[in-house]
Amino acid sequence: MAKPGVLDSDPEIMVKKVLEMKKELKKLVKSIVEDEDTSIEAIDKAKETLCVLKDLKLRRKSQSSMSFKINKNVTFPDEFKCPLSKELMRDPVIVASGQTYDRPFIQRWLNAGNRTCPQTHQVLSHTLLTPNHLIRDMIEKWSKNQGIELCNVISYINGEGAKEADQNHFLCLLEKMSSTLCDQKEAAKQLRLLTKKHPCFRVLFCDFEDAIPQLLKPICEGNSISLDLQEDVITTLLNISIHDNNKKQVAETPMVIQLLMKSLRCGTIETRANAAATLFTLSALDSNKELIGKSNALKPLIDLLEEGNPLTMKDVASAIFTLCMMHDNKARAVKEGAVRVIMTKMKNRLHVDELLAILALLSTHQKAVLEMAELGAVPCLLSIMRESSCERNKENCVAILQTICLYDRSKLREIKEEENSYRTISELAKNGTSRAKRKASGILERLHRVVNITHTA
C-alpha cells in the first residue's frame, strides 16, 4: 500500500496512483458485497485504502486553503489582475481588442457565446487568444520575489480535460447518431448540452477523426429533416467551433459549409441564427474566410439579413462583417446585393451599429461606394450623424462620406447644404474622435477647394 507522503511527491504520479487505488477499491467493494465468503483481509484492505484516500483528500484541501490565503493576503499590481476574476493571472492572453485576460476566464466568456470584449464592449474581429509573454514573465518575476509559487499552468488550463468515462459516453452518443430517429434526437440533444457546458466535449470532436461526419449524418441524408434534430446538430456544431483549435478542422470537414448554408435558408429561427453564428466563429481564421467566401455562403447570409428577423440579425451581421475583412469577400458581398440590403435597413434605422460597421468595410471597394451614392447614402449618413450619440457610428459615417466624395464630387453639394443648415461636419471636426476629426477635416478641405474653384471660374 502506498503511503500518503509518497503520493504527494509528484502530482502526475499522484493522480495515477489515486486512479489505481480507486479501481482496486471498486473491486474490493464488489467482492465484499457480492461474495458471501469474503475474507477479513479484503475488508481490511478496503478500509486501509479508504483511509489513504481520505488522508490525501484532507492534505489537498489543506494545501489548497493555504495557497488561497497566501494569494488573498498578498497585494499584487493591478496590471497582473484579470479583469474578469479580479485575481492574479496564471496564463495571461490577449484578445482581438488588445485587452489581456486570464485564459480560463476569457475562454469561459467566449464559450458562453459572447462576441465582445468584456472591458471595452468592442465586437471582437476574431476569438483567437494570443499568449501575453511579457505580462507572464513579469508575473513570474514578481511571484518569485514575493516567494509565491504559481500553480502549474498546464494543469491549470486542462483542468476540464476529458476522462475515460466521458470519452466512452461521447462515442456511445455518436453511435446513436446512426441509429433510429428517436435515438438520433436523444443523442443530438445530449451532445448539444454537453458541448455547451463542458469544453472537454468540444475537444473530443476533433480528437476523433469521424466524429463531425457522424454528428452531421442525420441531416445529410434525405430531403425530410426533423427540425428539432437539425437545430440540435447545428447548435452542437456552433459549440464545437467556439474552441479555437477546432476551427480549421470543422470548416474543412466536407459538407459542413454546405449544411450551414442550407440551414441559413430553412429550419427553425434558432437553427438559422446558430448557422450564421457558426460561420462567424469559423471565419476568425483567414483560411476559413477564404473557404467560406468561395463556397458562396455570403448569398444566403445576405438573404437572411434582408429577411430581417430580429433573432437572426446580430449573428448574420457579425458573420458578414468578419467575412468582409477579406478583400475578395467584399467583392462577393457587393455582387450579392449587400449594399442595397444594408441601405434599406439603415434608412429604417434597423441595427444601425452593426450595419454601419459593414458598410464602412465595404467602402474600400469602388463598386460598393458608387452604389451607396446612387442609393442615397449621403443624406442617410448625415441624418444618422445628427441623431446618433454613438461616437463609433459618427466615425463610420464620416469615413464612408469622405470616400463617397472622393469618387463622386457632385455629392459635395449635399454636404454643403447640410453644413449651411446644421454644420454637422464642422461640429464633428471639432468634437469627434481623432479619426472622425481627421475624416471630417478632409471633407471640409475638399468642400472649400471646390467652392474656391467654382468662384474662380
C-alpha positions as CSV (number, residue, x, y, z in Angstrom):
1,M,0.0,0.0,0.0
2,A,1.4,3.4,-1.0
3,K,1.9,6.0,1.7
4,P,0.4,9.4,1.5
5,G,3.8,11.1,1.6
6,V,4.8,9.2,-1.5
7,L,1.7,10.1,-3.3
8,D,2.2,13.8,-2.6
9,S,5.8,13.9,-4.1
10,D,4.8,14.2,-7.8
11,P,1.4,15.5,-9.0
12,E,1.3,13.3,-12.1
13,I,2.4,10.1,-10.2
14,M,-0.1,11.0,-7.5
15,V,-3.0,11.2,-9.9
16,K,-2.1,7.8,-11.5
17,K,-1.8,6.2,-8.1
18,V,-5.1,7.6,-6.9
19,L,-6.9,6.2,-10.0
20,E,-5.2,2.8,-9.4
21,M,-6.3,2.8,-5.8
22,K,-9.9,3.7,-6.7
23,K,-10.1,0.8,-9.2
24,E,-8.7,-1.5,-6.6
25,L,-11.2,-0.3,-4.1
26,K,-14.0,-0.8,-6.6
27,K,-13.0,-4.5,-7.0
28,L,-12.7,-5.0,-3.2
29,V,-16.1,-3.4,-2.5
30,K,-17.7,-5.5,-5.2
31,S,-16.1,-8.7,-3.8
32,I,-17.3,-7.8,-0.3
33,V,-20.8,-7.1,-1.3
34,E,-21.3,-10.0,-3.7
35,D,-19.2,-12.8,-2.2
36,E,-20.6,-14.4,0.9
37,D,-17.2,-15.9,1.8
38,T,-15.2,-12.6,1.6
39,S,-12.0,-12.8,3.7
40,I,-11.3,-10.4,6.6
41,E,-8.1,-9.4,4.7
42,A,-10.2,-8.0,1.8
43,I,-12.3,-5.9,4.2
44,D,-9.1,-4.7,6.0
45,K,-7.5,-3.8,2.7
46,A,-10.6,-1.8,1.6
47,K,-10.6,0.0,4.9
48,E,-6.9,0.9,4.6
49,T,-7.4,2.1,1.0
50,L,-10.2,4.3,2.1
51,C,-8.1,5.8,4.9
52,V,-5.3,6.6,2.5
53,L,-7.7,8.3,0.1
54,K,-9.3,10.3,2.9
55,D,-5.9,11.4,4.2
56,L,-4.9,12.5,0.7
57,K,-8.2,14.5,0.3
58,L,-7.6,16.3,3.6
59,R,-4.0,17.1,2.6
60,R,-5.1,18.5,-0.8
61,K,-7.8,20.6,0.9
62,S,-5.4,21.9,3.4
63,Q,-2.8,22.8,0.8
64,S,-5.5,24.5,-1.4
65,S,-6.7,26.5,1.6
66,M,-3.1,27.7,2.4
67,S,-2.4,28.6,-1.2
68,F,-5.7,30.6,-1.2
69,K,-4.8,32.5,1.9
70,I,-1.4,33.4,0.5
71,N,-2.9,34.8,-2.7
72,K,-5.6,36.7,-0.7
73,N,-3.1,38.3,1.7
74,V,-0.6,39.5,-0.9
75,T,-1.4,42.7,-2.8
76,F,-0.3,42.4,-6.4
77,P,-0.1,45.1,-9.1
78,D,-3.3,45.9,-11.0
79,E,-1.7,45.0,-14.4
80,F,-1.3,41.4,-13.1
81,K,-5.0,41.2,-12.2
82,C,-7.5,39.5,-14.6
83,P,-10.4,42.0,-15.2
84,L,-12.9,39.1,-15.0
85,S,-11.6,37.1,-12.0
86,K,-10.0,40.0,-10.2
87,E,-7.2,37.5,-9.2
88,L,-3.6,37.1,-10.2
89,M,-3.3,35.8,-13.8
90,R,-1.6,32.5,-14.3
91,D,-1.9,32.3,-18.1
92,P,-2.4,35.9,-19.5
93,V,-3.7,36.1,-23.1
94,I,-4.6,39.0,-25.4
95,V,-8.0,39.1,-27.2
96,A,-8.7,40.9,-30.5
97,S,-9.4,44.2,-28.8
98,G,-5.9,44.3,-27.3
99,Q,-7.0,43.7,-23.7
100,T,-5.4,41.0,-21.5
101,Y,-7.3,38.4,-19.5
102,D,-6.5,35.1,-17.7
103,R,-7.1,32.3,-20.3
104,P,-9.7,30.2,-18.4
105,F,-11.9,33.2,-17.6
106,I,-12.0,34.8,-21.0
107,Q,-12.4,31.4,-22.6
108,R,-15.4,30.8,-20.4
109,W,-16.8,34.2,-21.5
110,L,-16.3,33.3,-25.2
111,N,-17.6,29.7,-24.7
112,A,-20.8,31.3,-23.4
113,G,-21.3,32.8,-26.9
114,N,-20.2,36.3,-26.1
115,R,-18.7,38.1,-29.1
116,T,-17.5,41.3,-27.4
117,C,-14.6,42.3,-25.2
118,P,-15.8,42.4,-21.6
119,Q,-13.9,45.6,-20.8
120,T,-14.3,47.7,-24.0
121,H,-17.6,46.1,-25.2
122,Q,-16.0,46.2,-28.7
123,V,-17.1,43.5,-31.1
124,L,-14.2,41.1,-31.5
125,S,-13.0,40.5,-35.1
126,H,-11.9,37.0,-34.0
127,T,-11.8,34.8,-30.9
128,L,-8.2,33.7,-31.1
129,L,-6.3,34.1,-27.8
130,T,-2.6,35.2,-28.1
131,P,-0.3,34.5,-25.1
132,N,0.9,37.7,-23.4
133,H,4.5,36.6,-22.8
134,L,5.6,40.0,-21.5
135,I,3.0,40.1,-18.7
136,R,3.5,36.4,-18.0
137,D,7.3,37.0,-17.5
138,M,6.6,40.0,-15.3
139,I,4.2,38.0,-13.1
140,E,6.7,35.1,-12.8
141,K,9.5,37.5,-11.7
142,W,7.2,39.3,-9.2
143,S,5.9,36.0,-7.8
144,K,9.5,34.7,-7.3
145,N,10.4,37.9,-5.4
146,Q,7.4,37.5,-3.2
147,G,8.1,33.9,-2.6
148,I,4.9,32.8,-4.2
149,E,4.8,29.6,-6.3
150,L,2.4,29.8,-9.2
151,C,0.4,26.7,-9.9
152,N,1.3,24.5,-12.9
153,V,-0.1,26.3,-16.0
154,I,-0.8,23.0,-17.9
155,S,-2.9,21.5,-15.1
156,Y,-4.5,25.0,-14.7
157,I,-5.6,25.1,-18.3
158,N,-6.5,21.5,-18.7
159,G,-8.5,21.2,-15.5
160,E,-11.6,20.3,-17.6
161,G,-9.9,17.6,-19.7
162,A,-12.0,14.6,-20.8
163,K,-11.9,11.5,-18.6
164,E,-12.1,7.9,-19.9
165,A,-15.8,7.7,-18.9
166,D,-16.5,11.0,-20.8
167,Q,-14.9,9.5,-23.9
168,N,-16.9,6.3,-23.7
169,H,-20.2,8.3,-23.2
170,F,-19.2,10.5,-26.2
171,L,-18.6,7.6,-28.5
172,C,-21.8,5.9,-27.4
173,L,-23.8,9.1,-28.3
174,L,-22.1,9.3,-31.7
175,E,-23.1,5.7,-32.5
176,K,-26.7,6.6,-31.8
177,M,-26.5,9.3,-34.5
178,S,-26.6,6.4,-37.0
179,S,-29.5,4.6,-35.2
180,T,-33.2,5.3,-35.2
181,L,-34.7,8.8,-35.4
182,C,-35.6,8.6,-31.7
183,D,-32.0,7.7,-30.8
184,Q,-30.7,10.4,-33.0
185,K,-32.8,13.0,-31.4
186,E,-31.9,12.0,-27.9
187,A,-28.2,11.8,-28.7
188,A,-28.2,15.2,-30.5
189,K,-29.9,16.8,-27.6
190,Q,-27.3,15.4,-25.2
191,L,-24.4,16.4,-27.4
192,R,-25.7,19.9,-27.6
193,L,-25.9,20.2,-23.8
194,L,-22.5,18.6,-23.2
195,T,-20.7,20.8,-25.7
196,K,-22.3,23.8,-24.3
197,K,-21.4,23.1,-20.6
198,H,-18.2,21.1,-20.9
199,P,-15.3,22.3,-23.1
200,C,-13.7,18.9,-23.0
201,F,-16.5,17.5,-25.2
202,R,-15.7,20.2,-27.8
203,V,-12.1,19.0,-27.9
204,L,-13.3,15.3,-28.3
205,F,-14.9,16.1,-31.6
206,C,-11.6,16.9,-33.2
207,D,-9.7,14.1,-31.3
208,F,-11.8,11.5,-33.2
209,E,-11.4,11.7,-37.0
210,D,-15.0,10.7,-37.9
211,A,-16.8,12.5,-35.1
212,I,-18.0,15.5,-37.0
213,P,-19.2,13.5,-40.0
214,Q,-21.1,11.2,-37.6
215,L,-22.7,14.2,-36.0
216,L,-23.9,15.5,-39.3
217,K,-25.0,12.2,-40.8
218,P,-28.7,12.5,-39.8
219,I,-29.2,15.9,-41.5
220,C,-27.1,14.9,-44.6
221,E,-29.4,12.0,-45.6
222,G,-32.7,12.5,-47.4
223,N,-34.8,15.6,-48.0
224,S,-37.1,15.3,-45.0
225,I,-35.3,16.5,-41.9
226,S,-36.6,16.7,-38.3
227,L,-36.4,20.4,-37.5
228,D,-35.6,19.9,-33.8
229,L,-32.9,17.4,-34.7
230,Q,-31.4,19.8,-37.3
231,E,-31.5,22.6,-34.6
232,D,-29.6,20.4,-32.1
233,V,-27.0,19.3,-34.6
234,I,-26.3,22.8,-35.9
235,T,-26.1,24.2,-32.4
236,T,-23.7,21.5,-31.4
237,L,-21.6,22.4,-34.4
238,L,-21.6,26.0,-33.2
239,N,-20.4,24.9,-29.7
240,I,-17.6,22.8,-31.3
241,S,-16.5,25.7,-33.5
242,I,-16.0,28.0,-30.5
243,H,-12.9,26.0,-29.5
244,D,-10.0,27.8,-31.3
245,N,-8.2,24.6,-32.2
246,N,-11.3,23.1,-33.8
247,K,-12.0,25.9,-36.3
248,K,-9.8,24.8,-39.2
249,Q,-10.9,21.1,-39.0
250,V,-14.6,22.0,-38.7
251,A,-14.6,24.3,-41.7
252,E,-12.6,21.8,-43.8
253,T,-14.8,18.9,-43.0
254,P,-16.7,18.0,-46.2
255,M,-20.4,19.2,-46.1
256,V,-20.0,21.5,-43.1
257,I,-20.2,24.8,-45.0
258,Q,-22.9,23.4,-47.4
259,L,-25.1,22.3,-44.4
260,L,-24.6,25.6,-42.7
261,M,-25.7,27.4,-45.9
262,K,-28.8,25.1,-46.2
263,S,-29.6,25.8,-42.5
264,L,-29.5,29.6,-43.2
265,R,-32.3,29.1,-45.7
266,C,-34.5,26.6,-43.8
267,G,-35.1,25.4,-40.3
268,T,-36.2,27.0,-37.0
269,I,-35.2,30.6,-36.4
270,E,-32.7,29.4,-33.8
271,T,-31.2,27.0,-36.3
272,R,-30.7,29.8,-38.8
273,A,-29.3,32.2,-36.2
274,N,-26.9,29.5,-35.0
275,A,-25.8,28.6,-38.5
276,A,-24.9,32.3,-39.0
277,A,-23.1,32.3,-35.6
278,T,-21.1,29.2,-36.6
279,L,-19.9,30.9,-39.8
280,F,-18.9,33.9,-37.7
281,T,-16.8,31.9,-35.3
282,L,-15.2,29.8,-38.1
283,S,-14.3,33.0,-40.0
284,A,-11.9,34.0,-37.3
285,L,-9.3,32.2,-39.4
286,D,-8.3,33.9,-42.7
287,S,-8.1,30.5,-44.4
288,N,-11.7,29.9,-43.3
289,K,-12.8,33.3,-44.5
290,E,-11.5,32.4,-48.0
291,L,-13.1,28.9,-47.9
292,I,-16.5,30.2,-46.7
293,G,-16.4,33.0,-49.3
294,K,-15.6,30.7,-52.2
295,S,-18.4,28.4,-51.1
296,N,-20.9,31.3,-51.8
297,A,-22.1,31.4,-48.2
298,L,-22.4,35.2,-48.4
299,K,-25.6,34.9,-50.6
300,P,-27.7,33.1,-48.0
301,L,-26.3,35.3,-45.2
302,I,-27.4,38.5,-47.2
303,D,-30.8,36.9,-48.0
304,L,-31.3,36.2,-44.2
305,L,-30.2,39.8,-43.4
306,E,-32.8,41.1,-45.9
307,E,-35.5,38.9,-44.3
308,G,-34.8,40.8,-41.1
309,N,-35.9,38.5,-38.4
310,P,-34.8,40.3,-35.1
311,L,-33.4,37.0,-33.7
312,T,-31.0,36.4,-36.6
313,M,-29.9,39.9,-37.4
314,K,-26.9,40.3,-35.0
315,D,-25.4,36.9,-35.8
316,V,-25.9,37.4,-39.5
317,A,-24.3,40.9,-39.4
318,S,-21.4,39.6,-37.4
319,A,-20.7,36.8,-39.9
320,I,-20.9,39.2,-42.9
321,F,-18.7,41.8,-41.1
322,T,-15.9,39.2,-40.3
323,L,-16.0,37.6,-43.8
324,C,-15.8,41.1,-45.5
325,M,-12.4,41.7,-43.8
326,M,-11.0,39.8,-46.7
327,H,-10.9,41.8,-49.9
328,D,-12.3,39.1,-52.2
329,N,-15.3,38.6,-50.0
330,K,-16.1,42.3,-50.2
331,A,-16.5,41.9,-54.0
332,R,-18.7,38.9,-53.4
333,A,-20.8,40.7,-50.9
334,V,-21.3,43.7,-53.3
335,K,-22.2,41.3,-56.1
336,E,-24.8,39.6,-54.0
337,G,-26.6,42.9,-53.2
338,A,-25.2,43.6,-49.7
339,V,-25.2,47.4,-50.2
340,R,-28.8,47.6,-51.3
341,V,-30.0,45.4,-48.3
342,I,-27.9,47.4,-45.8
343,M,-29.0,50.8,-47.1
344,T,-32.7,49.7,-46.9
345,K,-32.3,48.6,-43.3
346,M,-30.4,51.7,-42.3
347,K,-32.9,54.0,-43.7
348,N,-35.5,52.3,-41.5
349,R,-33.0,52.6,-38.6
350,L,-32.7,48.9,-38.1
351,H,-29.5,47.6,-36.4
352,V,-27.6,50.7,-37.4
353,D,-24.5,50.0,-35.3
354,E,-23.8,46.6,-36.9
355,L,-24.7,47.6,-40.5
356,L,-22.7,50.8,-40.4
357,A,-19.6,48.7,-39.5
358,I,-20.2,46.5,-42.5
359,L,-20.8,49.5,-44.8
360,A,-17.5,51.1,-43.6
361,L,-15.7,47.9,-44.5
362,L,-17.3,47.8,-48.0
363,S,-16.5,51.5,-48.6
364,T,-12.9,50.4,-49.6
365,H,-14.5,48.8,-52.7
366,Q,-15.1,51.2,-55.5
367,K,-18.3,49.5,-56.9
368,A,-19.8,49.5,-53.4
369,V,-19.1,53.2,-53.0
370,L,-20.7,54.1,-56.3
371,E,-23.8,52.0,-55.4
372,M,-24.0,53.7,-52.0
373,A,-24.1,57.1,-53.7
374,E,-26.8,56.0,-56.1
375,L,-28.9,54.6,-53.2
376,G,-29.0,57.9,-51.3
377,A,-26.3,57.1,-48.7
378,V,-25.2,60.7,-48.2
379,P,-28.5,62.1,-46.7
380,C,-29.0,58.9,-44.8
381,L,-25.5,59.0,-43.2
382,L,-25.7,62.8,-42.4
383,S,-29.1,62.3,-40.6
384,I,-27.6,59.4,-38.6
385,M,-24.7,61.6,-37.6
386,R,-27.1,64.2,-36.4
387,E,-29.3,61.8,-34.5
388,S,-26.7,59.4,-33.0
389,S,-24.9,59.8,-29.7
390,C,-22.5,56.9,-30.5
391,E,-19.0,58.1,-31.4
392,R,-18.2,54.9,-33.3
393,N,-21.3,55.4,-35.6
394,K,-20.4,59.0,-36.3
395,E,-16.8,57.9,-37.1
396,N,-18.0,55.2,-39.5
397,C,-20.5,57.7,-41.2
398,V,-17.9,60.4,-41.8
399,A,-15.4,57.8,-43.1
400,I,-17.9,56.5,-45.6
401,L,-18.9,60.0,-46.6
402,Q,-15.3,61.0,-47.3
403,T,-14.8,58.0,-49.6
404,I,-18.1,58.8,-51.5
405,C,-17.0,62.4,-52.0
406,L,-13.6,61.1,-53.5
407,Y,-15.4,59.1,-56.1
408,D,-18.4,61.5,-56.7
409,R,-17.7,65.2,-56.4
410,S,-21.4,66.0,-57.1
411,K,-22.2,64.7,-53.6
412,L,-20.3,67.6,-52.0
413,R,-23.3,69.8,-52.9
414,E,-25.5,67.8,-50.5
415,I,-22.8,68.1,-47.8
416,K,-22.6,71.9,-48.3
417,E,-26.4,72.1,-47.9
418,E,-26.0,70.1,-44.7
419,E,-23.3,72.5,-43.5
420,N,-25.4,75.5,-44.2
421,S,-28.3,74.1,-42.2
422,Y,-26.7,72.1,-39.4
423,R,-22.9,72.4,-39.5
424,T,-22.8,68.6,-38.9
425,I,-19.3,68.0,-40.4
426,S,-17.8,71.1,-38.8
427,E,-19.1,70.0,-35.4
428,L,-17.5,66.6,-35.8
429,A,-14.2,68.2,-36.9
430,K,-14.2,69.9,-33.5
431,N,-15.6,67.4,-31.1
432,G,-15.3,63.9,-32.7
433,T,-12.8,61.1,-32.1
434,S,-9.4,61.6,-33.5
435,R,-10.2,59.6,-36.6
436,A,-13.6,61.3,-37.0
437,K,-11.9,64.7,-36.8
438,R,-9.4,63.8,-39.4
439,K,-12.0,62.5,-41.8
440,A,-14.3,65.5,-41.2
441,S,-11.5,67.9,-41.8
442,G,-10.7,66.2,-45.0
443,I,-14.2,66.6,-46.3
444,L,-14.3,70.3,-45.2
445,E,-11.0,71.0,-47.0
446,R,-12.3,69.3,-50.2
447,L,-15.5,71.3,-49.9
448,H,-13.6,74.6,-49.6
449,R,-11.4,73.7,-52.5
450,V,-14.4,73.0,-54.8
451,V,-16.1,76.2,-53.7
452,N,-13.0,78.3,-54.4
453,I,-12.5,76.7,-57.8
454,T,-16.2,77.5,-58.6
455,H,-15.8,81.1,-57.5
456,T,-12.6,81.5,-59.5
457,A,-14.2,80.1,-62.6
